[in-house]
């Protein structure tokens, strides 16, 4: 029987993005990522929480940050959220 080990903890990355949560901050991250991309600075790894995770997922999927903003433009905040009272 062959044993496979996960060596993801041993990997070394040159550059990574850590994206925080918060609705507006998620979109601010996209602006910073676009500026870095325009200077050919690309991450080896991306980590995020809440809105930052959403911004990171769009970027990791191959979308440029300005494209992500185009997806959400023309929508009101209420169009993208749902109020639930438990």
Buried (B, 14 or more C-beta within 10 A) or exposed (E): EEEEEEEEEEEEEEEEBEBBEBEEBBBBBBEEBBEBBEEEEEBEBBEBBBBBBBBBBBBBEEBBBEEBBEEBEEEEEEEEEEEEEE
